[in-house]
């Protein structure tokens, strides 16, 4: 009887280890938020600071080294106060200033990775791991029109950020892969900003 008890305990430990391993592997790929903070500026804007942990699945790493650039979108949304949120949605329909676009590319001649932010700023990195840390990193990203949050306390503001792989900017054959493969759909989901008093 003691033999069967020890055997069942060993099997239980084995299956628990397998479960932990599968959870770790599932968490190893994707995008998670490591920093999401903001404060209201003296002129009534929102200043956002973000950082993400992005892990690419092997298929995307191979596509990248074969010359396929990867584009990511960093979005924010204001949900409170309600009136300011409504006006912001209308403004973004017209101006479209609610996102920052990042482009990750690999250059085989130099064996370096380049991260471009928008159309004006780019930096090169020696490793993919370091380059991925720059994707979604924003410091003092000023959003909203001047005066939008004037007279509003930090406790009244609700806003979220989200980083995702832009599937629509992949070459057409890769877009099909992205639509059919869960591995290609990298998205942090909306994450609440911690709004601090300035």
C-alpha positions in Angstrom: 0.0 0.0 0.0 2.9 2.4 0.9 4.4 1.7 -2.6 1.2 2.8 -4.4 1.0 5.9 -2.2 4.6 6.9 -3.1 3.9 6.1 -6.8 0.8 8.2 -6.9 2.7 11.1 -5.2 5.5 10.9 -7.8 2.9 10.9 -10.6 1.2 13.9 -9.0 4.5 15.8 -8.8 5.4 14.8 -12.4 2.1 16.2 -13.7 2.4 19.3 -11.6 5.8 20.0 -13.1 4.4 19.4 -16.6 1.6 21.9 -15.9 4.1 24.5 -14.6 6.3 24.0 -17.7 3.4 24.5 -20.1 2.3 27.6 -18.3 5.8 29.0 -18.5 6.1 28.3 -22.2 2.7 29.9 -22.9 3.8 33.1 -21.0 7.2 33.1 -22.8 5.6 34.4 -26.0 3.5 37.5 -26.4 3.4 41.0 -25.0 3.0 41.9 -21.3 2.9 45.4 -19.8 5.8 46.2 -17.3 5.1 49.9 -16.9 2.0 52.0 -17.5 1.9 55.3 -15.8 0.8 58.8 -16.6 0.3 62.2 -15.0 -1.7 65.3 -15.9 0.5 68.1 -17.1 0.0 71.7 -15.9 -1.6 72.6 -19.3 -4.2 69.8 -19.0 -2.6 67.2 -21.2 -1.8 63.6 -20.2 1.8 62.5 -20.2 2.2 58.8 -20.6 5.2 56.5 -19.7 5.1 52.9 -20.9 7.3 49.8 -21.2 6.5 46.3 -22.4 8.1 42.9 -22.4 7.7 41.4 -25.9 8.7 37.8 -26.7 8.4 36.7 -30.4 7.5 33.2 -31.3 10.0 31.3 -33.5 8.0 31.8 -36.7 8.2 35.6 -36.3 11.9 35.5 -35.4 12.5 33.6 -38.6 10.4 36.0 -40.7 12.3 38.9 -39.2 15.7 37.5 -40.0 14.5 36.7 -43.6 13.8 40.4 -44.1 10.2 40.9 -43.0 9.9 44.0 -40.9 7.5 43.8 -37.9 5.3 46.8 -37.1 3.8 47.5 -33.7 1.1 50.0 -32.6 1.1 51.6 -29.2 -2.4 53.0 -28.6 -4.1 54.8 -25.7 -7.7 55.5 -24.9 -9.3 57.9 -22.5 -12.4 56.6 -20.8 -13.0 59.1 -18.1 -14.0 61.9 -17.5 -16.8 61.1 -19.9 -17.1 64.5 -21.7 -13.3 64.7 -22.3 -13.4 61.0 -23.4 -16.1 61.7 -25.9 -14.4 64.8 -27.4 -11.1 62.8 -27.5 -12.7 60.0 -29.6 -14.1 62.6 -32.0 -10.7 64.3 -32.3 -8.9 61.0 -32.9 -11.3 60.2 -35.8 -10.2 63.4 -37.5 -6.5 63.7 -36.4 -5.6 60.1 -35.6 -3.0 61.0 -33.0 -3.8 58.3 -30.5 -0.9 56.0 -31.4 2.8 55.6 -31.8 4.1 53.2 -34.5 7.2 51.2 -34.1 9.0 49.2 -36.8 11.5 46.4 -36.1 13.8 45.3 -38.9 16.9 43.1 -39.1 19.9 44.1 -41.3 21.9 41.0 -42.2 25.0 42.9 -43.5 25.6 44.5 -40.1 23.8 41.8 -38.0 22.0 44.5 -36.2 18.3 45.2 -35.4 16.8 48.7 -36.1 13.8 50.1 -34.2 12.1 53.1 -35.8 9.6 55.1 -33.9 7.3 57.1 -36.2 9.0 58.4 -39.3 11.7 60.4 -37.6 13.6 58.5 -35.0 15.5 55.2 -35.2 18.1 53.3 -33.2 20.2 50.2 -33.9 20.7 47.4 -31.4 23.2 44.4 -31.3 20.6 41.9 -30.1 16.9 41.1 -30.7 16.3 41.0 -26.9 17.6 44.6 -26.5 15.7 45.8 -29.6 12.4 44.4 -28.3 12.8 46.4 -25.1 12.5 49.5 -27.2 9.2 48.4 -28.8 6.4 50.2 -26.9 8.8 52.2 -24.7 7.4 55.7 -24.4 8.5 58.5 -22.1 6.5 61.7 -21.6 4.2 60.9 -24.5 1.9 64.0 -24.4 -1.6 63.2 -25.5 -4.9 65.1 -25.6 -5.3 68.7 -26.6 -4.1 71.4 -24.2 -6.6 72.1 -21.5 -8.6 68.9 -21.9 -7.9 67.8 -18.3 -7.6 71.3 -16.8 -9.3 71.3 -13.3 -9.6 67.5 -13.3 -7.9 65.5 -10.5 -5.8 62.4 -11.2 -8.4 60.3 -9.4 -11.1 61.3 -12.0 -9.0 60.1 -15.0 -9.3 56.7 -16.5 -7.1 55.7 -19.5 -5.6 52.6 -21.0 -2.7 51.6 -23.2 -2.2 48.7 -25.6 0.7 47.4 -27.7 0.0 45.1 -30.6 1.6 43.6 -33.7 0.2 45.4 -36.7 -1.0 42.5 -38.9 -2.2 44.8 -41.7 1.3 46.0 -42.4 2.7 42.5 -42.9 3.3 41.3 -46.5 0.1 39.6 -47.9 1.3 36.0 -47.5 2.2 36.7 -43.9 -1.1 38.3 -43.2 -2.8 35.0 -44.0 -0.5 33.2 -41.6 -1.3 35.8 -39.0 -5.0 35.3 -39.4 -4.8 31.6 -39.1 -2.0 31.3 -36.5 -2.4 32.3 -32.8 1.4 32.7 -32.6 1.3 35.7 -34.9 -1.4 37.6 -33.0 0.7 39.5 -30.4 -1.3 41.9 -28.3 -0.9 43.1 -24.7 -4.6 43.9 -24.4 -5.8 47.1 -22.9 -3.9 47.9 -19.6 -5.0 50.6 -17.1 -2.7 53.5 -16.7 -1.8 54.5 -13.2 -2.5 58.2 -13.1 -0.2 60.0 -10.6 -0.6 63.6 -9.4 2.1 65.8 -10.9 
